[in-house]
Amino acid sequence: MILALAIYVLAGCKKDEVIGGGTANPRVNMTTYDFLKNHSWHFFDTTILVIDKAGMKDIINGDVTFFAPTDFSINRFIANKRDEARKKDERLNFTLDSLFKYYTPQMLRDSLGMYVIKGKVNREQMTLDGKLYETLTPGQPMLVSLLETTDYLVDNIITSKAQYVTYTKIIGERDVNGKDPSGSDKLQDIRVKCQTSGILTTNGVLHVLENTHIWTFRR
């Protein structure tokens, strides 16, 4: 099952689409970059700007799987940086222009690269236990897994649990049931759900992270 919580907005209404955890026609006749740009008015205009500034258009249009952060995620990052700056001086600010001023293209590539996996990672390959994948950011593997939920169960109508696609940054050793296996008080892994998953573009696979995510997995 392809989880399609936002596919209606992102891909337009089609005959076989179901909103809220149902299936949809996953194929779109455009590249990953063009799909994002075609829907930038609502979700990805800032994401496209970051891709362009990082010089990663050709990478996103390669044989890759992209767990795309939305504009909301990047704006949350900017707001977080602004709040951090104002703790030092309430007159300070941090904007999108600040991001492009202080972050070099290489820094942007390193930040965005953790969302890109070489090759195609489809919904059918994912399990509840998950699998670690190397990303384009050196030394930053990410865990791709499924998360079962009872959110959509309806008595005698919907009886099968839905499964979210999740993307997790591992902090130290991988957590087990939300806890560090060593029993220490280390920071927990950061797991992000996908609001839309399994979009098959002409070059790769696109999954869209939930809007509450903060870009770069910043806490």
MARLOKE-62116 format. One record per atom (N, C-alpha, C): residue in three letters; atom name; y negated, z negated, x negated. Coordinates in nm, 2 decimals. Layout:
BEGIN
ala,CA,Y,Z,X;
...
//
This chain:
BEGIN
met,N,0.12,0.00,-0.08;
met,CA,0.00,0.00,0.00;
met,C,-0.12,0.00,-0.09;
ile,N,-0.22,0.08,-0.06;
ile,CA,-0.34,0.09,-0.13;
ile,C,-0.44,0.00,-0.06;
leu,N,-0.49,-0.10,-0.13;
leu,CA,-0.59,-0.19,-0.07;
leu,C,-0.72,-0.12,-0.06;
ala,N,-0.78,-0.11,0.06;
ala,CA,-0.90,-0.02,0.08;
ala,C,-1.00,-0.10,0.16;
leu,N,-1.05,-0.21,0.11;
leu,CA,-1.14,-0.29,0.19;
leu,C,-1.28,-0.22,0.20;
ala,N,-1.31,-0.13,0.11;
ala,CA,-1.44,-0.07,0.12;
ala,C,-1.43,0.09,0.11;
ile,N,-1.31,0.14,0.13;
ile,CA,-1.29,0.28,0.11;
ile,C,-1.37,0.36,0.21;
tyr,N,-1.40,0.30,0.33;
tyr,CA,-1.47,0.37,0.43;
tyr,C,-1.61,0.41,0.38;
val,N,-1.67,0.32,0.32;
val,CA,-1.81,0.34,0.26;
val,C,-1.80,0.43,0.14;
leu,N,-1.70,0.41,0.06;
leu,CA,-1.70,0.48,-0.07;
leu,C,-1.65,0.62,-0.06;
ala,N,-1.56,0.65,0.03;
ala,CA,-1.50,0.78,0.03;
ala,C,-1.52,0.86,0.16;
gly,N,-1.59,0.79,0.25;
gly,CA,-1.61,0.86,0.38;
gly,C,-1.50,0.85,0.47;
cys,N,-1.52,0.86,0.60;
cys,CA,-1.42,0.84,0.70;
cys,C,-1.33,0.96,0.70;
lys,N,-1.19,0.93,0.69;
lys,CA,-1.09,1.03,0.70;
lys,C,-0.99,0.99,0.80;
lys,N,-0.92,1.08,0.85;
lys,CA,-0.83,1.06,0.96;
lys,C,-0.73,0.95,0.93;
asp,N,-0.68,0.94,0.80;
asp,CA,-0.57,0.85,0.77;
asp,C,-0.62,0.72,0.71;
glu,N,-0.75,0.69,0.71;
glu,CA,-0.79,0.57,0.65;
glu,C,-0.79,0.45,0.74;
val,N,-0.76,0.34,0.69;
val,CA,-0.76,0.21,0.77;
val,C,-0.84,0.11,0.69;
ile,N,-0.94,0.05,0.75;
ile,CA,-1.02,-0.05,0.68;
ile,C,-0.96,-0.19,0.69;
gly,N,-0.98,-0.26,0.58;
gly,CA,-0.93,-0.40,0.58;
gly,C,-0.79,-0.42,0.53;
gly,N,-0.75,-0.35,0.42;
gly,CA,-0.61,-0.38,0.37;
gly,C,-0.51,-0.27,0.41;
gly,N,-0.56,-0.16,0.47;
gly,CA,-0.46,-0.06,0.50;
gly,C,-0.46,0.05,0.40;
thr,N,-0.39,0.16,0.44;
thr,CA,-0.38,0.28,0.35;
thr,C,-0.48,0.38,0.37;
ala,N,-0.50,0.47,0.27;
ala,CA,-0.60,0.58,0.29;
ala,C,-0.55,0.69,0.20;
asn,N,-0.60,0.81,0.23;
asn,CA,-0.57,0.92,0.14;
asn,C,-0.64,0.89,0.01;
pro,N,-0.57,0.87,-0.10;
pro,CA,-0.63,0.83,-0.23;
pro,C,-0.69,0.93,-0.31;
arg,N,-0.67,1.06,-0.28;
arg,CA,-0.71,1.17,-0.37;
arg,C,-0.85,1.22,-0.33;
val,N,-0.93,1.23,-0.44;
val,CA,-1.07,1.29,-0.42;
val,C,-1.08,1.41,-0.52;
asn,N,-1.14,1.51,-0.47;
asn,CA,-1.15,1.64,-0.55;
asn,C,-1.28,1.64,-0.64;
met,N,-1.29,1.53,-0.72;
met,CA,-1.40,1.53,-0.82;
met,C,-1.36,1.43,-0.93;
thr,N,-1.43,1.44,-1.04;
thr,CA,-1.40,1.35,-1.15;
thr,C,-1.44,1.20,-1.12;
thr,N,-1.40,1.11,-1.20;
thr,CA,-1.44,0.97,-1.17;
thr,C,-1.59,0.95,-1.18;
tyr,N,-1.65,1.01,-1.28;
tyr,CA,-1.80,1.00,-1.30;
tyr,C,-1.87,1.06,-1.18;
asp,N,-1.83,1.18,-1.14;
asp,CA,-1.89,1.24,-1.03;
asp,C,-1.87,1.17,-0.90;
phe,N,-1.75,1.11,-0.88;
phe,CA,-1.73,1.02,-0.76;
phe,C,-1.83,0.91,-0.76;
leu,N,-1.84,0.84,-0.87;
leu,CA,-1.94,0.73,-0.88;
leu,C,-2.08,0.77,-0.85;
lys,N,-2.12,0.88,-0.91;
lys,CA,-2.25,0.94,-0.89;
lys,C,-2.28,0.98,-0.75;
asn,N,-2.17,1.04,-0.69;
asn,CA,-2.19,1.09,-0.55;
asn,C,-2.21,0.97,-0.45;
his,N,-2.16,0.85,-0.49;
his,CA,-2.18,0.73,-0.41;
his,C,-2.28,0.63,-0.47;
ser,N,-2.36,0.68,-0.56;
ser,CA,-2.45,0.59,-0.64;
ser,C,-2.56,0.53,-0.55;
trp,N,-2.59,0.60,-0.44;
trp,CA,-2.70,0.55,-0.35;
trp,C,-2.67,0.41,-0.29;
his,N,-2.54,0.37,-0.29;
his,CA,-2.51,0.24,-0.23;
his,C,-2.44,0.15,-0.32;
phe,N,-2.37,0.19,-0.42;
phe,CA,-2.29,0.11,-0.50;
phe,C,-2.30,0.12,-0.65;
phe,N,-2.34,0.24,-0.70;
phe,CA,-2.31,0.27,-0.84;
phe,C,-2.43,0.33,-0.92;
asp,N,-2.55,0.32,-0.86;
asp,CA,-2.66,0.39,-0.93;
asp,C,-2.69,0.31,-1.07;
thr,N,-2.69,0.18,-1.07;
thr,CA,-2.70,0.10,-1.19;
thr,C,-2.58,0.12,-1.28;
thr,N,-2.46,0.13,-1.23;
thr,CA,-2.34,0.15,-1.31;
thr,C,-2.35,0.28,-1.38;
ile,N,-2.40,0.39,-1.31;
ile,CA,-2.41,0.52,-1.37;
ile,C,-2.51,0.51,-1.48;
leu,N,-2.62,0.44,-1.47;
leu,CA,-2.72,0.43,-1.57;
leu,C,-2.66,0.36,-1.70;
val,N,-2.58,0.26,-1.68;
val,CA,-2.52,0.19,-1.79;
val,C,-2.42,0.29,-1.86;
ile,N,-2.34,0.36,-1.78;
ile,CA,-2.25,0.46,-1.84;
ile,C,-2.33,0.56,-1.92;
asp,N,-2.44,0.61,-1.87;
asp,CA,-2.52,0.71,-1.94;
asp,C,-2.58,0.65,-2.07;
lys,N,-2.64,0.53,-2.06;
lys,CA,-2.70,0.47,-2.18;
lys,C,-2.59,0.44,-2.29;
ala,N,-2.47,0.41,-2.24;
ala,CA,-2.36,0.38,-2.34;
ala,C,-2.30,0.51,-2.39;
gly,N,-2.34,0.63,-2.34;
gly,CA,-2.28,0.75,-2.38;
gly,C,-2.13,0.76,-2.35;
met,N,-2.09,0.71,-2.23;
met,CA,-1.95,0.71,-2.20;
met,C,-1.91,0.80,-2.08;
lys,N,-1.99,0.89,-2.05;
lys,CA,-1.95,0.98,-1.94;
lys,C,-1.82,1.06,-1.97;
asp,N,-1.81,1.11,-2.09;
asp,CA,-1.69,1.19,-2.12;
asp,C,-1.56,1.09,-2.12;
ile,N,-1.58,0.97,-2.17;
ile,CA,-1.47,0.87,-2.17;
ile,C,-1.43,0.84,-2.03;
ile,N,-1.52,0.81,-1.94;
ile,CA,-1.49,0.78,-1.80;
ile,C,-1.42,0.90,-1.73;
asn,N,-1.46,1.02,-1.78;
asn,CA,-1.39,1.14,-1.72;
asn,C,-1.27,1.19,-1.80;
gly,N,-1.22,1.10,-1.88;
gly,CA,-1.09,1.13,-1.95;
gly,C,-0.97,1.08,-1.88;
asp,N,-0.86,1.08,-1.95;
asp,CA,-0.73,1.03,-1.89;
asp,C,-0.73,0.88,-1.90;
val,N,-0.81,0.81,-1.81;
val,CA,-0.83,0.67,-1.81;
val,C,-0.82,0.61,-1.67;
thr,N,-0.80,0.48,-1.67;
thr,CA,-0.82,0.40,-1.55;
thr,C,-0.94,0.31,-1.56;
phe,N,-1.03,0.32,-1.47;
phe,CA,-1.16,0.25,-1.47;
phe,C,-1.17,0.15,-1.36;
phe,N,-1.18,0.02,-1.40;
phe,CA,-1.20,-0.08,-1.30;
phe,C,-1.36,-0.10,-1.30;
ala,N,-1.42,-0.03,-1.20;
ala,CA,-1.56,-0.01,-1.20;
ala,C,-1.63,-0.13,-1.15;
pro,N,-1.73,-0.19,-1.23;
pro,CA,-1.82,-0.29,-1.17;
pro,C,-1.92,-0.22,-1.09;
thr,N,-1.96,-0.28,-0.98;
thr,CA,-2.07,-0.22,-0.89;
thr,C,-2.20,-0.26,-0.94;
asp,N,-2.31,-0.20,-0.87;
asp,CA,-2.45,-0.24,-0.90;
asp,C,-2.46,-0.39,-0.88;
phe,N,-2.40,-0.45,-0.78;
phe,CA,-2.41,-0.59,-0.75;
phe,C,-2.36,-0.68,-0.88;
ser,N,-2.26,-0.63,-0.94;
ser,CA,-2.20,-0.70,-1.06;
ser,C,-2.30,-0.70,-1.17;
ile,N,-2.36,-0.58,-1.20;
ile,CA,-2.45,-0.57,-1.31;
ile,C,-2.58,-0.65,-1.28;
asn,N,-2.63,-0.64,-1.15;
asn,CA,-2.75,-0.72,-1.11;
asn,C,-2.73,-0.87,-1.12;
arg,N,-2.60,-0.91,-1.09;
arg,CA,-2.57,-1.05,-1.11;
arg,C,-2.58,-1.09,-1.26;
phe,N,-2.54,-1.01,-1.34;
phe,CA,-2.55,-1.03,-1.49;
phe,C,-2.69,-1.04,-1.53;
ile,N,-2.78,-0.95,-1.48;
ile,CA,-2.92,-0.95,-1.51;
ile,C,-2.99,-1.08,-1.46;
ala,N,-2.95,-1.12,-1.34;
ala,CA,-3.01,-1.24,-1.28;
ala,C,-2.96,-1.37,-1.36;
asn,N,-2.84,-1.36,-1.41;
asn,CA,-2.79,-1.47,-1.49;
asn,C,-2.86,-1.48,-1.62;
lys,N,-2.89,-1.37,-1.68;
lys,CA,-2.96,-1.37,-1.81;
lys,C,-3.11,-1.41,-1.79;
arg,N,-3.17,-1.37,-1.67;
arg,CA,-3.30,-1.41,-1.64;
arg,C,-3.31,-1.57,-1.62;
asp,N,-3.22,-1.62,-1.55;
asp,CA,-3.21,-1.77,-1.52;
asp,C,-3.20,-1.84,-1.65;
glu,N,-3.11,-1.79,-1.74;
glu,CA,-3.09,-1.85,-1.87;
glu,C,-3.22,-1.85,-1.96;
ala,N,-3.29,-1.74,-1.95;
ala,CA,-3.42,-1.73,-2.03;
ala,C,-3.52,-1.83,-1.97;
arg,N,-3.53,-1.84,-1.84;
arg,CA,-3.63,-1.92,-1.78;
arg,C,-3.60,-2.07,-1.80;
lys,N,-3.48,-2.11,-1.84;
lys,CA,-3.46,-2.25,-1.87;
lys,C,-3.53,-2.28,-2.00;
lys,N,-3.56,-2.18,-2.08;
lys,CA,-3.64,-2.21,-2.20;
lys,C,-3.79,-2.19,-2.18;
asp,N,-3.82,-2.10,-2.10;
asp,CA,-3.96,-2.08,-2.07;
asp,C,-3.97,-2.01,-1.93;
glu,N,-4.03,-2.07,-1.83;
glu,CA,-4.03,-2.02,-1.69;
glu,C,-4.11,-1.89,-1.68;
arg,N,-4.18,-1.85,-1.78;
arg,CA,-4.26,-1.73,-1.78;
arg,C,-4.17,-1.61,-1.82;
leu,N,-4.06,-1.64,-1.88;
leu,CA,-3.97,-1.53,-1.93;
leu,C,-3.90,-1.46,-1.82;
asn,N,-3.86,-1.34,-1.85;
asn,CA,-3.79,-1.25,-1.75;
asn,C,-3.69,-1.17,-1.82;
phe,N,-3.59,-1.12,-1.74;
phe,CA,-3.49,-1.03,-1.79;
phe,C,-3.46,-0.93,-1.68;
thr,N,-3.48,-0.80,-1.71;
thr,CA,-3.46,-0.70,-1.61;
thr,C,-3.37,-0.59,-1.66;
leu,N,-3.35,-0.49,-1.58;
leu,CA,-3.26,-0.38,-1.63;
leu,C,-3.33,-0.31,-1.75;
asp,N,-3.46,-0.30,-1.75;
asp,CA,-3.53,-0.25,-1.87;
asp,C,-3.50,-0.34,-1.99;
ser,N,-3.49,-0.47,-1.97;
ser,CA,-3.46,-0.56,-2.08;
ser,C,-3.32,-0.54,-2.14;
leu,N,-3.23,-0.51,-2.04;
leu,CA,-3.09,-0.48,-2.08;
leu,C,-3.09,-0.36,-2.18;
phe,N,-3.15,-0.26,-2.14;
phe,CA,-3.15,-0.14,-2.22;
phe,C,-3.24,-0.15,-2.35;
lys,N,-3.33,-0.24,-2.35;
lys,CA,-3.41,-0.27,-2.47;
lys,C,-3.33,-0.35,-2.57;
tyr,N,-3.26,-0.45,-2.53;
tyr,CA,-3.20,-0.54,-2.62;
tyr,C,-3.05,-0.51,-2.65;
tyr,N,-2.99,-0.43,-2.56;
tyr,CA,-2.85,-0.39,-2.59;
tyr,C,-2.84,-0.25,-2.64;
thr,N,-2.79,-0.24,-2.76;
thr,CA,-2.77,-0.10,-2.82;
thr,C,-2.66,-0.03,-2.74;
pro,N,-2.66,0.10,-2.76;
pro,CA,-2.55,0.18,-2.70;
pro,C,-2.41,0.13,-2.73;
gln,N,-2.39,0.08,-2.86;
gln,CA,-2.27,0.03,-2.90;
gln,C,-2.23,-0.10,-2.83;
met,N,-2.33,-0.19,-2.81;
met,CA,-2.31,-0.31,-2.73;
met,C,-2.28,-0.28,-2.59;
leu,N,-2.34,-0.18,-2.53;
leu,CA,-2.31,-0.14,-2.39;
leu,C,-2.17,-0.08,-2.39;
arg,N,-2.13,-0.01,-2.49;
arg,CA,-1.99,0.05,-2.49;
arg,C,-1.89,-0.07,-2.50;
asp,N,-1.92,-0.17,-2.58;
asp,CA,-1.82,-0.28,-2.59;
asp,C,-1.81,-0.36,-2.46;
ser,N,-1.93,-0.37,-2.39;
ser,CA,-1.93,-0.44,-2.27;
ser,C,-1.86,-0.36,-2.16;
leu,N,-1.88,-0.23,-2.15;
leu,CA,-1.82,-0.15,-2.05;
leu,C,-1.68,-0.11,-2.08;
gly,N,-1.65,-0.11,-2.21;
gly,CA,-1.51,-0.07,-2.25;
gly,C,-1.40,-0.16,-2.20;
met,N,-1.43,-0.29,-2.17;
met,CA,-1.33,-0.38,-2.13;
met,C,-1.28,-0.35,-1.99;
tyr,N,-1.35,-0.26,-1.92;
tyr,CA,-1.32,-0.21,-1.79;
tyr,C,-1.24,-0.08,-1.79;
val,N,-1.21,-0.03,-1.91;
val,CA,-1.14,0.10,-1.92;
val,C,-1.01,0.09,-1.99;
ile,N,-0.91,0.14,-1.93;
ile,CA,-0.77,0.14,-1.99;
ile,C,-0.73,0.28,-2.01;
lys,N,-0.67,0.32,-2.12;
lys,CA,-0.62,0.45,-2.15;
lys,C,-0.50,0.48,-2.06;
gly,N,-0.50,0.60,-2.00;
gly,CA,-0.39,0.64,-1.92;
gly,C,-0.41,0.59,-1.77;
lys,N,-0.32,0.62,-1.69;
lys,CA,-0.33,0.60,-1.54;
lys,C,-0.25,0.47,-1.50;
val,N,-0.32,0.38,-1.45;
val,CA,-0.25,0.25,-1.40;
val,C,-0.27,0.26,-1.24;
asn,N,-0.16,0.30,-1.18;
asn,CA,-0.16,0.31,-1.03;
asn,C,-0.11,0.19,-0.97;
arg,N,-0.14,0.18,-0.84;
arg,CA,-0.10,0.06,-0.76;
arg,C,0.06,0.04,-0.77;
glu,N,0.13,0.15,-0.77;
glu,CA,0.28,0.14,-0.77;
glu,C,0.33,0.07,-0.90;
gln,N,0.25,0.07,-1.01;
gln,CA,0.30,0.01,-1.13;
gln,C,0.27,-0.14,-1.14;
met,N,0.20,-0.19,-1.04;
met,CA,0.15,-0.33,-1.05;
met,C,0.25,-0.43,-0.99;
thr,N,0.26,-0.55,-1.04;
thr,CA,0.34,-0.65,-0.99;
thr,C,0.27,-0.78,-0.98;
leu,N,0.33,-0.88,-0.91;
leu,CA,0.27,-1.01,-0.90;
leu,C,0.25,-1.08,-1.03;
asp,N,0.35,-1.06,-1.12;
asp,CA,0.34,-1.13,-1.26;
asp,C,0.24,-1.06,-1.34;
gly,N,0.21,-0.93,-1.32;
gly,CA,0.11,-0.86,-1.40;
gly,C,0.15,-0.81,-1.53;
lys,N,0.07,-0.73,-1.59;
lys,CA,0.09,-0.68,-1.72;
lys,C,-0.04,-0.67,-1.80;
leu,N,-0.03,-0.70,-1.93;
leu,CA,-0.15,-0.70,-2.01;
leu,C,-0.17,-0.55,-2.06;
tyr,N,-0.29,-0.50,-2.06;
tyr,CA,-0.32,-0.37,-2.11;
tyr,C,-0.43,-0.38,-2.21;
glu,N,-0.42,-0.30,-2.32;
glu,CA,-0.53,-0.29,-2.41;
glu,C,-0.64,-0.21,-2.35;
thr,N,-0.77,-0.25,-2.37;
thr,CA,-0.88,-0.18,-2.32;
thr,C,-0.95,-0.11,-2.43;
leu,N,-1.06,-0.04,-2.40;
leu,CA,-1.13,0.03,-2.51;
leu,C,-1.22,-0.06,-2.59;
thr,N,-1.23,-0.19,-2.55;
thr,CA,-1.30,-0.29,-2.63;
thr,C,-1.20,-0.36,-2.72;
pro,N,-1.21,-0.34,-2.85;
pro,CA,-1.11,-0.40,-2.94;
pro,C,-1.09,-0.55,-2.93;
gly,N,-0.97,-0.59,-2.92;
gly,CA,-0.94,-0.73,-2.91;
gly,C,-0.96,-0.79,-2.77;
gln,N,-0.97,-0.71,-2.67;
gln,CA,-1.00,-0.76,-2.54;
gln,C,-0.90,-0.70,-2.44;
pro,N,-0.77,-0.74,-2.44;
pro,CA,-0.68,-0.69,-2.34;
pro,C,-0.71,-0.76,-2.21;
met,N,-0.67,-0.69,-2.10;
met,CA,-0.69,-0.74,-1.97;
met,C,-0.56,-0.74,-1.89;
leu,N,-0.55,-0.83,-1.80;
leu,CA,-0.43,-0.85,-1.71;
leu,C,-0.45,-0.77,-1.58;
val,N,-0.36,-0.69,-1.55;
val,CA,-0.36,-0.62,-1.42;
val,C,-0.25,-0.67,-1.34;
ser,N,-0.28,-0.72,-1.22;
ser,CA,-0.17,-0.78,-1.14;
ser,C,-0.20,-0.78,-0.99;
leu,N,-0.11,-0.82,-0.91;
leu,CA,-0.13,-0.82,-0.76;
leu,C,-0.14,-0.97,-0.72;
leu,N,-0.22,-0.99,-0.61;
leu,CA,-0.23,-1.12,-0.56;
leu,C,-0.21,-1.12,-0.41;
glu,N,-0.11,-1.19,-0.36;
glu,CA,-0.07,-1.19,-0.22;
glu,C,-0.17,-1.27,-0.14;
thr,N,-0.20,-1.23,-0.02;
thr,CA,-0.29,-1.31,0.07;
thr,C,-0.24,-1.30,0.21;
thr,N,-0.27,-1.41,0.28;
thr,CA,-0.23,-1.41,0.42;
thr,C,-0.35,-1.38,0.51;
asp,N,-0.46,-1.34,0.45;
asp,CA,-0.59,-1.32,0.52;
asp,C,-0.58,-1.23,0.64;
tyr,N,-0.49,-1.13,0.63;
tyr,CA,-0.48,-1.03,0.74;
tyr,C,-0.37,-1.04,0.83;
leu,N,-0.29,-1.15,0.82;
leu,CA,-0.18,-1.17,0.91;
leu,C,-0.23,-1.19,1.06;
val,N,-0.16,-1.13,1.15;
val,CA,-0.19,-1.14,1.29;
val,C,-0.06,-1.16,1.36;
asp,N,-0.04,-1.27,1.44;
asp,CA,0.09,-1.30,1.50;
asp,C,0.14,-1.18,1.58;
asn,N,0.26,-1.14,1.55;
asn,CA,0.34,-1.03,1.61;
asn,C,0.27,-0.90,1.60;
ile,N,0.17,-0.88,1.52;
ile,CA,0.11,-0.75,1.50;
ile,C,0.11,-0.71,1.35;
ile,N,0.05,-0.79,1.26;
ile,CA,0.05,-0.77,1.12;
ile,C,0.13,-0.89,1.06;
thr,N,0.25,-0.86,1.01;
thr,CA,0.34,-0.97,0.97;
thr,C,0.36,-0.97,0.82;
ser,N,0.32,-0.86,0.75;
ser,CA,0.34,-0.85,0.61;
ser,C,0.21,-0.89,0.53;
lys,N,0.23,-0.97,0.43;
lys,CA,0.12,-1.02,0.35;
lys,C,0.05,-0.90,0.28;
ala,N,-0.08,-0.90,0.28;
ala,CA,-0.15,-0.80,0.20;
ala,C,-0.15,-0.84,0.05;
gln,N,-0.17,-0.74,-0.04;
gln,CA,-0.18,-0.77,-0.18;
gln,C,-0.30,-0.71,-0.24;
tyr,N,-0.38,-0.79,-0.30;
tyr,CA,-0.50,-0.75,-0.37;
tyr,C,-0.46,-0.70,-0.51;
val,N,-0.53,-0.60,-0.56;
val,CA,-0.52,-0.56,-0.70;
val,C,-0.62,-0.65,-0.77;
thr,N,-0.58,-0.72,-0.88;
thr,CA,-0.67,-0.80,-0.95;
thr,C,-0.68,-0.76,-1.10;
tyr,N,-0.79,-0.80,-1.16;
tyr,CA,-0.82,-0.77,-1.30;
tyr,C,-0.87,-0.89,-1.37;
thr,N,-0.80,-0.94,-1.47;
thr,CA,-0.82,-1.07,-1.52;
thr,C,-0.85,-1.07,-1.67;
lys,N,-0.95,-1.14,-1.71;
lys,CA,-0.98,-1.17,-1.85;
lys,C,-0.91,-1.30,-1.89;
ile,N,-0.83,-1.29,-1.99;
ile,CA,-0.75,-1.40,-2.04;
ile,C,-0.83,-1.48,-2.14;
ile,N,-0.85,-1.61,-2.12;
ile,CA,-0.92,-1.70,-2.21;
ile,C,-0.82,-1.78,-2.28;
gly,N,-0.80,-1.75,-2.41;
gly,CA,-0.70,-1.82,-2.49;
gly,C,-0.56,-1.78,-2.44;
glu,N,-0.47,-1.88,-2.41;
glu,CA,-0.34,-1.85,-2.36;
glu,C,-0.36,-1.82,-2.21;
arg,N,-0.27,-1.73,-2.16;
arg,CA,-0.27,-1.70,-2.02;
arg,C,-0.24,-1.82,-1.93;
asp,N,-0.32,-1.84,-1.83;
asp,CA,-0.30,-1.95,-1.74;
asp,C,-0.18,-1.93,-1.65;
val,N,-0.11,-2.04,-1.62;
val,CA,0.00,-2.04,-1.53;
val,C,-0.04,-2.12,-1.40;
asn,N,-0.04,-2.05,-1.29;
asn,CA,-0.08,-2.11,-1.16;
asn,C,-0.22,-2.17,-1.17;
gly,N,-0.31,-2.10,-1.24;
gly,CA,-0.44,-2.14,-1.26;
gly,C,-0.47,-2.25,-1.36;
lys,N,-0.36,-2.29,-1.44;
lys,CA,-0.38,-2.39,-1.54;
lys,C,-0.33,-2.35,-1.67;
asp,N,-0.40,-2.40,-1.78;
asp,CA,-0.36,-2.37,-1.91;
asp,C,-0.22,-2.43,-1.94;
pro,N,-0.12,-2.35,-1.99;
pro,CA,0.01,-2.40,-2.01;
pro,C,0.02,-2.52,-2.11;
ser,N,-0.08,-2.53,-2.20;
ser,CA,-0.08,-2.63,-2.30;
ser,C,-0.13,-2.77,-2.24;
gly,N,-0.18,-2.76,-2.12;
gly,CA,-0.23,-2.88,-2.06;
gly,C,-0.37,-2.92,-2.10;
ser,N,-0.44,-2.84,-2.18;
ser,CA,-0.57,-2.87,-2.23;
ser,C,-0.67,-2.84,-2.12;
asp,N,-0.80,-2.87,-2.15;
asp,CA,-0.91,-2.85,-2.06;
asp,C,-0.98,-2.72,-2.09;
lys,N,-0.92,-2.62,-2.14;
lys,CA,-0.99,-2.50,-2.18;
lys,C,-1.04,-2.43,-2.05;
leu,N,-1.13,-2.34,-2.07;
leu,CA,-1.18,-2.26,-1.96;
leu,C,-1.07,-2.18,-1.89;
gln,N,-1.08,-2.17,-1.76;
gln,CA,-0.98,-2.09,-1.69;
gln,C,-1.00,-1.94,-1.71;
asp,N,-0.89,-1.87,-1.70;
asp,CA,-0.90,-1.72,-1.70;
asp,C,-0.99,-1.68,-1.59;
ile,N,-1.05,-1.56,-1.60;
ile,CA,-1.14,-1.51,-1.50;
ile,C,-1.08,-1.39,-1.43;
arg,N,-1.04,-1.42,-1.30;
arg,CA,-0.97,-1.32,-1.22;
arg,C,-1.06,-1.26,-1.12;
val,N,-1.06,-1.13,-1.11;
val,CA,-1.15,-1.06,-1.02;
val,C,-1.07,-0.97,-0.93;
lys,N,-1.09,-0.98,-0.80;
lys,CA,-1.02,-0.89,-0.71;
lys,C,-1.09,-0.75,-0.70;
cys,N,-1.01,-0.65,-0.66;
cys,CA,-1.07,-0.52,-0.63;
cys,C,-1.09,-0.51,-0.48;
gln,N,-1.21,-0.46,-0.45;
gln,CA,-1.24,-0.44,-0.31;
gln,C,-1.19,-0.30,-0.26;
thr,N,-1.17,-0.21,-0.36;
thr,CA,-1.10,-0.08,-0.33;
thr,C,-1.01,-0.05,-0.45;
ser,N,-0.90,0.00,-0.43;
ser,CA,-0.81,0.03,-0.54;
ser,C,-0.73,0.17,-0.51;
gly,N,-0.69,0.23,-0.63;
gly,CA,-0.61,0.34,-0.62;
gly,C,-0.67,0.47,-0.58;
ile,N,-0.80,0.49,-0.62;
ile,CA,-0.86,0.62,-0.59;
ile,C,-0.82,0.71,-0.70;
leu,N,-0.76,0.82,-0.67;
leu,CA,-0.71,0.92,-0.77;
leu,C,-0.81,1.03,-0.78;
thr,N,-0.88,1.03,-0.89;
thr,CA,-0.98,1.14,-0.91;
thr,C,-0.91,1.26,-0.99;
thr,N,-0.98,1.36,-1.02;
thr,CA,-0.92,1.48,-1.09;
thr,C,-0.88,1.45,-1.23;
asn,N,-0.93,1.33,-1.28;
asn,CA,-0.90,1.30,-1.42;
asn,C,-0.82,1.17,-1.44;
gly,N,-0.84,1.08,-1.35;
gly,CA,-0.78,0.94,-1.38;
gly,C,-0.77,0.86,-1.25;
val,N,-0.77,0.73,-1.27;
val,CA,-0.76,0.64,-1.15;
val,C,-0.88,0.55,-1.15;
leu,N,-0.93,0.52,-1.03;
leu,CA,-1.05,0.44,-1.02;
leu,C,-1.02,0.32,-0.92;
his,N,-1.05,0.20,-0.97;
his,CA,-1.04,0.08,-0.89;
his,C,-1.18,0.02,-0.89;
val,N,-1.23,-0.04,-0.78;
val,CA,-1.36,-0.09,-0.77;
val,C,-1.36,-0.24,-0.75;
leu,N,-1.42,-0.31,-0.85;
leu,CA,-1.42,-0.46,-0.84;
leu,C,-1.51,-0.51,-0.73;
glu,N,-1.48,-0.64,-0.69;
glu,CA,-1.56,-0.70,-0.58;
glu,C,-1.70,-0.72,-0.63;
asn,N,-1.79,-0.73,-0.53;
asn,CA,-1.93,-0.74,-0.56;
asn,C,-1.97,-0.87,-0.62;
thr,N,-1.89,-0.98,-0.60;
thr,CA,-1.92,-1.11,-0.65;
thr,C,-1.89,-1.12,-0.80;
his,N,-1.83,-1.03,-0.86;
his,CA,-1.80,-1.03,-1.00;
his,C,-1.93,-1.02,-1.08;
ile,N,-1.94,-1.09,-1.19;
ile,CA,-2.05,-1.08,-1.29;
ile,C,-2.01,-0.99,-1.40;
trp,N,-2.08,-0.89,-1.42;
trp,CA,-2.05,-0.79,-1.53;
trp,C,-2.03,-0.86,-1.67;
thr,N,-1.94,-0.81,-1.75;
thr,CA,-1.90,-0.87,-1.87;
thr,C,-1.82,-1.00,-1.86;
phe,N,-1.78,-1.03,-1.73;
phe,CA,-1.71,-1.16,-1.70;
phe,C,-1.78,-1.28,-1.75;
arg,N,-1.91,-1.27,-1.74;
arg,CA,-2.00,-1.38,-1.77;
arg,C,-1.98,-1.49,-1.66;
arg,N,-1.98,-1.62,-1.71;
arg,CA,-1.96,-1.72,-1.61;
arg,C,-2.09,-1.76,-1.55;
//
